Structures are given as C-alpha cells and as structure tokens.
Amino acid sequence: MKAPPFSRERLGRVLMENAAVILFVYNRPEHTLATLQALAANQLAEQSKLYIYADGPKNDAQDKDRKKIEEVRHIIRQENWCKHIEIIEQKHNIGLAKSIISGVSEVTEKHGKAIILEDDIVTSPGFLSYMNDALRLYEQEEKVMHISGYMYPVEAQLSETFFYNNPSCWGWATWQSAWQYFNTDTADLLKKIKQKSTEHFNINGSYNFLEHLELNLTGELNTWAIYWYASVYLNDGLCLHPQRSLTQNIGMDGSGVHCDFNRAYDVNELAQSIAVKPIPLEISGVAREAMMQFYNKLNNPSWSQRIYRKLRQFLFSIKTVFVANWTKVFKHSTPFAPSKGGQKDANIPLWRGNKGEDD
C-alpha cells in the first residue's frame, strides 16, 4: 500500500489528534437523538470534532417525511454534542450510499482518519477511547485498514481484540491511506473476487456476500458497505474487532431504508471499555469459525425463532400505527425539546445497550 500523502510534521499531528467523528442522519428523529445522547456521554466527546451529514428530502416526499427531516435537523442543533460541530445539510436526497462515500472521503482527506456512525448506532462511553487508541496504535500498519466497534453476538471465546477480514460498519473507523483503496467498480470487484475465491469471500459459504454486489450491479440494491468489504478483502486488509461490542444498532426495527426487523444482531450488554494492545497481524481462526456458525444459524432459524420474529415484527407494526395516530391527536410544537434543569426527559428514548448493515 502507498504511504499516506502527509508531510512528517502533519503526520505527527494526525497521530496526536483525536479522530474526527462523522454522523450520517436523515429522517429518524428518535434514533438520531439516542445516538447523539450516547455519543455525548463518551469520555472523549468533549475533545472531539463532529461532522453531521444530514440528507435531504426526496422529490416525492410526503409532508410527514419532510417533518421528520426537520425534526432531525432541530435535534442535531439542540445541544453541543461534541467540542466542535460542523453540519452539512443536503437540499435534496442523495441517498445513504453517496452520502457516506463522499462524507468519509472529505473528512479523511482533511484529517487523515475518521470515526463513522449512522443515525441508529448507539455507543458505550468507552467507544471513542477504543477507536482513538486503535487508530493511533495501527496508524503505520498498512495491512490494518479498518477498526470495528461492533462485534456480533457469537458463541466463542475471543481475545479482547482480534483481526478478522470482514469489516463491520456499525460504528467504525479508518484512515485516508486505507480509504483510498475503496473501489466502486462493481464488475471489476466481482471479477477479482471470483478469481480469488468466492467461497472464502462468502465466509466459507455461510453468507452470500457476493450476491450483494450482484444486486448492486443490476440496480436492485444501492448500498455501500459491501464495496468496502470487497475492497478490504482484495487488498488482504485486516479489520480490528473488540471481543465485546461497544455499539448497538437500534435501527433493526423496520424503520430504516436498508434494515428490516431483526433482533439476531442484538448484543445483551455493551462493553464499557476495551484495552487496545499490539497483537499479531493475522486473521483469528476462532473468530472466522464463530462467524461461520453465526451466519449458518442466522440462515437456518428454528421454527420457534421464526414465529418469535414474525410476532415481534407484527407488534412493532401495531405500535407504529398507534403512535402515528396518537401523534395526530396530540401535536407538540417541539417534541424533542430538552427538559428543564438540564435533565434528560424521561420520555426521550435513551438506549442503554441492554436490549435486544447498510447492506
């Protein structure tokens, strides 16, 4: 890999600085608020710069959708979530994939590295510390291309940190020197992966990641994370993961554009901190085997699990309809205004990580 295009002086500053945080938001006010509240509770939030990319309304957006977008834009200005905040708002909808690709490119080009969140990723208080520690430790290791904050709820005894070649993008970080290899040429990626090993790319056939690229090629999907995985994979990159997850995706409730109702990815309790120490630059065989078992179980749920998922999805649908009708009757001018005395309103959802990818 190429060395980062920085002078020695600038590289020194990059190593010392805390990484900039990027948050991508759109039209989910409750999720956005919970994500920002958790981020602000991080130990390094008061020492970090936050870039918020807010996507705009679609041309055919209904009034209720435009209202949600405005609520989100009110929330992101509601408090000083980090030391410095820069908001980039789109007048029109450009989509999550384009927003993330351009946003990560802009910020990493400016700062050399970045920590990335979406509007439904709630973090533990030690998330930023873990990310910054890992970014500093592996800055000069060209094989390390990605830092993951999320870890799947696998049944395995893993090291406190380990390497795996599949990046999780539910709270992650990278450097400009790695992101420069991000490739969106779908046909080129498919050709190279098939030449290398489709079976290995699909985690020994346990999950059809290749299909995501094929569906993007035909236009049936418009996502971005699969391109990052393919880029990392073809460059023999490594992705650092924590033994226990520092993030929780609260958007697997059917409210997102790319995520359906699914609780299989929930973690019972978030790690409050993870110690980052040098480890061998090699893929953990234990982790890869654990992920194979996780995907095999995910793709072949028992009948009781299928019934449970359907029931939860049905109940969520009923709740959504009820809340929508209730809101029509009792309208509030500022539904997400902070409560008096600096206390967080008890009615505002604050995810604590004890409940159970764009792609």
ZAMARGU-4260 file (C-alpha; in steps of 0.2 Angstrom, whole numbers, plus 5000, padded with zeros to 4 digits):
<rodrens>
0) 5000/5000/5000 | 5005/5018/4997 | 5011/5029/5012 | 4999/5042/5017 | 5001/5058/5007
5) 5006/5068/5023 | 5022/5078/5027 | 5031/5071/5043 | 5025/5086/5053 | 5007/5084/5048
10) 5008/5065/5051 | 5014/5069/5068 | 4999/5080/5071 | 4987/5067/5065 | 4994/5054/5077
15) 4992/5065/5092 | 4974/5072/5087 | 4958/5063/5092 | 4950/5057/5076 | 4935/5067/5069
20) 4918/5059/5071 | 4906/5058/5056 | 4887/5055/5059 | 4875/5052/5045 | 4857/5057/5048
25) 4841/5058/5038 | 4823/5056/5044 | 4823/5046/5061 | 4822/5059/5075 | 4821/5046/5089
30) 4835/5036/5083 | 4846/5051/5080 | 4843/5058/5097 | 4848/5042/5106 | 4863/5041/5095
35) 4869/5058/5099 | 4865/5057/5118 | 4876/5041/5119 | 4890/5049/5109 | 4889/5065/5120
40) 4891/5053/5135 | 4908/5046/5128 | 4923/5051/5138 | 4932/5059/5123 | 4916/5068/5116
45) 4922/5085/5124 | 4939/5083/5115 | 4932/5078/5098 | 4925/5087/5082 | 4909/5080/5075
50) 4904/5082/5057 | 4885/5079/5054 | 4879/5075/5036 | 4860/5077/5035 | 4852/5070/5019
55) 4838/5080/5011 | 4820/5075/5006 | 4816/5065/4991 | 4807/5074/4977 | 4791/5065/4981
60) 4792/5066/5000 | 4776/5067/5009 | 4773/5081/5022 | 4776/5068/5037 | 4793/5063/5030
65) 4798/5081/5027 | 4793/5085/5045 | 4804/5071/5052 | 4818/5078/5042 | 4815/5095/5050
70) 4814/5086/5067 | 4831/5078/5064 | 4839/5095/5059 | 4832/5103/5075 | 4839/5089/5086
75) 4857/5090/5079 | 4857/5108/5084 | 4849/5105/5101 | 4865/5103/5111 | 4884/5104/5109
80) 4886/5085/5107 | 4905/5087/5105 | 4918/5100/5107 | 4916/5106/5089 | 4901/5103/5077
85) 4900/5106/5058 | 4884/5102/5050 | 4882/5098/5031 | 4864/5098/5025 | 4858/5092/5008
90) 4844/5102/5000 | 4839/5086/4991 | 4840/5067/4994 | 4857/5060/4988 | 4855/5043/4997
95) 4864/5035/5011 | 4877/5026/5000 | 4883/5043/4991 | 4882/5052/5007 | 4894/5040/5016
100) 4906/5038/5002 | 4908/5057/4999 | 4907/5061/5018 | 4921/5049/5023 | 4931/5054/5008
105) 4930/5073/5013 | 4934/5071/5031 | 4948/5058/5029 | 4956/5069/5016 | 4956/5083/5028
110) 4960/5074/5044 | 4969/5058/5039 | 4957/5047/5049 | 4939/5047/5055 | 4926/5038/5066
115) 4910/5034/5057 | 4892/5032/5064 | 4875/5032/5057 | 4859/5038/5065 | 4855/5022/5073
120) 4871/5017/5081 | 4872/5019/5100 | 4889/5018/5108 | 4895/5014/5125 | 4905/5028/5135
125) 4922/5019/5130 | 4919/5019/5111 | 4929/5034/5106 | 4943/5029/5118 | 4944/5012/5110
130) 4943/5019/5092 | 4956/5033/5095 | 4968/5020/5104 | 4967/5008/5089 | 4969/5022/5076
135) 4985/5028/5084 | 4992/5010/5088 | 4989/5004/5070 | 4992/5020/5060 | 5008/5014/5052
140) 5002/4996/5049 | 4997/4996/5031 | 4988/4979/5032 | 4976/4986/5045 | 4963/4995/5035
145) 4948/4996/5047 | 4943/4997/5065 | 4926/4990/5070 | 4917/4995/5086 | 4903/4982/5084
150) 4905/4963/5087 | 4892/4950/5083 | 4884/4940/5097 | 4894/4925/5093 | 4897/4909/5105
155) 4916/4909/5106 | 4930/4913/5117 | 4939/4928/5108 | 4954/4938/5113 | 4950/4956/5119
160) 4954/4962/5102 | 4957/4952/5086 | 4958/4953/5067 | 4945/4947/5055 | 4945/4952/5037
165) 4926/4957/5036 | 4923/4975/5042 | 4908/4978/5052 | 4901/4996/5049 | 4890/4998/5064
170) 4902/5011/5072 | 4919/5010/5063 | 4935/5020/5059 | 4948/5021/5045 | 4962/5031/5038
175) 4964/5040/5022 | 4978/5029/5017 | 4966/5014/5018 | 4951/5023/5011 | 4960/5027/4995
180) 4958/5009/4990 | 4939/5010/4991 | 4933/5003/4974 | 4915/5006/4967 | 4918/4997/4951
185) 4906/4983/4953 | 4911/4972/4938 | 4929/4974/4942 | 4926/4968/4960 | 4916/4953/4955
190) 4929/4948/4943 | 4943/4949/4955 | 4933/4940/4969 | 4929/4926/4958 | 4947/4924/4953
195) 4952/4924/4971 | 4939/4914/4980 | 4920/4916/4980 | 4919/4903/4994 | 4932/4912/5005
200) 4924/4929/5002 | 4907/4922/5007 | 4915/4916/5024 | 4916/4898/5018 | 4899/4898/5010
205) 4890/4903/5026 | 4883/4920/5019 | 4881/4926/5001 | 4890/4942/5002 | 4894/4941/4983
210) 4875/4942/4980 | 4875/4960/4987 | 4887/4965/4974 | 4877/4957/4960 | 4861/4965/4966
215) 4870/4982/4966 | 4876/4979/4948 | 4858/4976/4942 | 4852/4991/4952 | 4841/4981/4964
220) 4852/4987/4978 | 4860/5004/4981 | 4872/5001/4996 | 4890/5005/5000 | 4897/4993/5014
225) 4898/4978/5003 | 4910/4988/4992 | 4921/4992/5007 | 4922/4974/5012 | 4926/4969/4994
230) 4940/4982/4994 | 4947/4977/5010 | 4946/4959/5005 | 4955/4961/4989 | 4969/4971/4997
235) 4972/4957/5010 | 4967/4970/5023 | 4964/4967/5042 | 4949/4973/5052 | 4952/4975/5071
240) 4937/4970/5081 | 4933/4970/5100 | 4929/4954/5110 | 4913/4963/5116 | 4903/4975/5106
245) 4905/4994/5110 | 4890/4998/5099 | 4872/4993/5096 | 4861/4995/5081 | 4844/5001/5087
250) 4838/5003/5069 | 4834/4984/5066 | 4816/4988/5070 | 4810/4991/5052 | 4812/5010/5052
255) 4827/5010/5041 | 4829/5011/5022 | 4841/4996/5022 | 4837/4986/5038 | 4822/4975/5041
260) 4815/4970/5058 | 4829/4958/5065 | 4835/4955/5083 | 4848/4942/5079 | 4862/4955/5079
265) 4857/4962/5096 | 4871/4961/5110 | 4865/4959/5128 | 4876/4972/5136 | 4889/4984/5128
270) 4907/4984/5134 | 4911/5000/5144 | 4929/4999/5138 | 4941/4989/5128 | 4960/4989/5131
275) 4969/4990/5114 | 4986/4982/5114 | 4998/4976/5100 | 4993/4959/5093 | 4999/4948/5079
280) 4994/4955/5062 | 4984/4939/5057 | 4966/4934/5055 | 4959/4925/5070 | 4954/4907/5065
285) 4942/4906/5080 | 4933/4922/5075 | 4931/4916/5057 | 4924/4900/5063 | 4912/4909/5075
290) 4906/4920/5061 | 4903/4904/5050 | 4892/4897/5064 | 4883/4913/5067 | 4878/4915/5049
295) 4873/4897/5047 | 4862/4899/5062 | 4855/4915/5055 | 4851/4907/5039 | 4843/4892/5046
300) 4832/4898/5061 | 4822/4886/5071 | 4803/4886/5069 | 4801/4895/5086 | 4813/4908/5081
305) 4804/4912/5065 | 4787/4913/5075 | 4796/4925/5088 | 4802/4936/5074 | 4786/4937/5065
310) 4777/4941/5081 | 4789/4955/5086 | 4788/4962/5069 | 4769/4962/5070 | 4768/4970/5087
315) 4781/4983/5081 | 4769/4987/5066 | 4754/4989/5078 | 4764/5001/5089 | 4770/5011/5074
320) 4752/5014/5068 | 4746/5018/5086 | 4760/5031/5089 | 4756/5039/5072 | 4738/5041/5076
325) 4741/5047/5093 | 4753/5060/5087 | 4739/5067/5075 | 4728/5070/5090 | 4741/5077/5102
330) 4753/5088/5092 | 4768/5096/5101 | 4777/5111/5094 | 4794/5105/5099 | 4793/5086/5103
335) 4811/5084/5107 | 4815/5100/5117 | 4826/5097/5132 | 4818/5096/5149 | 4821/5110/5162
340) 4836/5109/5174 | 4847/5101/5161 | 4839/5084/5165 | 4836/5072/5150 | 4817/5070/5148
345) 4811/5053/5154 | 4800/5051/5138 | 4815/5053/5126 | 4822/5036/5122 | 4840/5034/5129
350) 4847/5017/5123 | 4857/5008/5137 | 4863/4993/5127 | 4854/4980/5137 | 4840/4976/5125
355) 4838/4965/5111 | 4872/4984/5040 | 4868/4997/5026 | 4869/4980/5017
</rodrens>
